[in-house]
Amino acid sequence: MNFLVTGAAGFIGFHVSQRLLAAGHQVVGIDNLNDYYDVSLKQARLDQIEQHPAFTFLKMDLADRQAISSLFSQHQFERVIHLGAQAGVRYSIDNPHVYADANLVGHLNILEGCRHHKIGHLLYASSSSVYGLNRKMPFSTADSVDHPVSLYAATKKANELMSHTYSHLYQIPTTGLRFFTVYGPWGRPDMALFKFTRAMLAGEAIDVYNRGEMTRDFTYIDDIAEAIVRLQDVIPQPDENWTPEEGSPATSSAPYRVYNIGNSQPTSLMTYIEALEKALGIEAKKNMLPLQPGDVLGTSADTQPLYEAINFRPQTSVEQGVKQFVTWYRRFYSQ
């Protein structure tokens, strides 16, 4: 099939594009290659996938309405995997307008492209951050997510609402993907694992927020990519018996669905750091700091609906995944 993958030079977009190409699909990837983090890392990812003859890359901004409209007109996409966005919780505190442009306007432009060109299935990146102030663990897609604690999270919740509207009005099948703390080879430099590794190898102290008293459902990138590739064939169907009063927020009378993609094994931040210390053979010097604005204390994913849909759930252990990341990091940066 012919796929559009947005954010193709990004962490998840790169891995998903590789998987689709290996399966024999055609992939058009777009990315604006912004400088939120090291552009050379994004280019290195692109260099890997551009070697494949079935991959076409176009530098493009999601907020450019005319460019996105022309993109859909020129290519007969059958599936869209929309992973492009402005990421980062803390960055959204100081740069809110960037998130409005990329995550709200950009998502609308993708929805409009899908509407006018009868796309068979739109899958899009949401986030575990939508659970915000929720305290009941594990987080379930049947739970309300009306109290985000960062603008980033609010834009992801808005993406789900916008997608439901288009599924309802235009019968576009949409699937929201709530990712839980993704890590692994080719990861983002703004994420904890990357920052910790760089600092420890340089002999510098690492910043440990909330003095390490937080947990995350750390999810390995290969598990994320596997789930996405399987879900692209699971096209949401309207549930004629669904009602707002009785139905789950994750389903609808429209062809709309939301899934958690997480490891379902919440791990303390200190255990995560210990796995990194073991993989590097270095004991970390730690700056113990307070909780940062926009952060949540813990995340944990209920992935039973995901398992029922695709007979798969993420299961790579933190120790195994961190070791794979360190192997990649040392090779990529010759350390």
Stockholm file with secondary structure:
# STOCKHOLM 1.0

chainA/1-335         MNFLVTGAAGFIGFHVSQRLLAAGHQVVGIDNLNDYYDVSLKQARLDQIEQHPAFTFLKMDLADRQAISSLFSQHQFERVIHLGAQAGVRYSIDNPHVYADANLVGHLNILEGCRHHKIGHLLYASSSSVYGLNRKMPFSTADSVDHPVSLYAATKKANELMSHTYSHLYQIPTTGLRFFTVYGPWGRPDMALFKFTRAMLAGEAIDVYNRGEMTRDFTYIDDIAEAIVRLQDVIPQPDENWTPEEGSPATSSAPYRVYNIGNSQPTSLMTYIEALEKALGIEAKKNMLPLQPGDVLGTSADTQPLYEAINFRPQTSVEQGVKQFVTWYRRFYSQ
#=GR chainA/1-335 SS CEEEEETTTSHHHHHHHHHHHHTTCEEEEEECCCSSSCHHHHHHHHHHHTTSTTEEEEECCTTCHHHHHHHHHHSCCSEEEECCCCCCHHHHHHCHHHHIIIIIIHHHHHHHHHHHTTCSEEEEEEEGGGGTTCCSSSBCTTSCCCCCSSHHHHHHHHHHHHHHHHHHHHCCCEEEEEECSEESTTCCTTSHHHHHHHHHHTTCCEEEGGGGCCEECCEEHHHHHHHHHHHTTCCCCCCTTCCTTTSCTTCCSSSEEEEEECCSCCEEHHHHHHHHHHHHTCCCCEEECCCCTTCCSCCCBCCHHHHHHHSCCCCCCHHHHHHHHHHHHHHHTTC
#=GC SS_cons         CEEEEETTTSHHHHHHHHHHHHTTCEEEEEECCCSSSCHHHHHHHHHHHTTSTTEEEEECCTTCHHHHHHHHHHSCCSEEEECCCCCCHHHHHHCHHHHIIIIIIHHHHHHHHHHHTTCSEEEEEEEGGGGTTCCSSSBCTTSCCCCCSSHHHHHHHHHHHHHHHHHHHHCCCEEEEEECSEESTTCCTTSHHHHHHHHHHTTCCEEEGGGGCCEECCEEHHHHHHHHHHHTTCCCCCCTTCCTTTSCTTCCSSSEEEEEECCSCCEEHHHHHHHHHHHHTCCCCEEECCCCTTCCSCCCBCCHHHHHHHSCCCCCCHHHHHHHHHHHHHHHTTC
//
